[in-house]
């Protein structure tokens, strides 16, 4: 069973599956990282050339990405990269807040000593990581991103529903894509660690209402900052896909 962020590593064995897995992960990283231009048509031939795989595994990977909502699909017209819009970001943020509120409340209600230890450790590691890349202070640090994802996953890990965790993970992927597209690293004016610490402290104290409020405030602030960036630099500065615009 798959849900949320897909994992092709568990698919059937064989060369085709291995190639599809490789293309899937590489293309997924590029989509989430904002390396490909939103709304561009994604030709199978172009993906074959760029990622070095045959048409069959490429189509398998594209279909999987479409099922996750990272690609759109027109009947008889192929795939396209999902657009970046303020309306979509608002809906994404609202839905994420709805689901993670339930997940966080359930985690707090059913918290264990192990969950508390994992959350404390995740917060500690997040606090020690630099948010901005040492090589490029205008971009986010990939190591921080990993710690950030681990922290938010730890918050809801005791909710007792792998379905709910999976849906939250999928929404987290889409939110990450918006943050990358907005390139929010260069103009950050916030104490993000204080925000995460407030969420964790309330959760560890069993104060579900304040923990949820801090979490929702955190997500809404991120969305607002992304929207502000889009207004300042619209459309977002993205790397174009060669020879794709003419085929829209």
Buried (B, 14 or more C-beta within 10 A) or exposed (E): EEBBBBEBEEBEEEEBBBBBBBBBBBBBEBBBBBEBBBBBBBBBEBBBEBBEBBEEBBBBBBBBBBEBEBBBBEEEEBBBBBEBEBEEBEEBBBBBBEBBBBBBBBBBEEBEEEBBEBBEEBBEBBEEBEBBBEEEEEBBBEBBBEBBBBBBBBBBBBBEBEEBBBBBBBBBBBBBBBBBBBBBBEEEEEEBBEBBBBBBBBBBEEBBEBBBBBBBBBBBEBBEBBBEBBEEEEEBEBEEBEEBEEBE
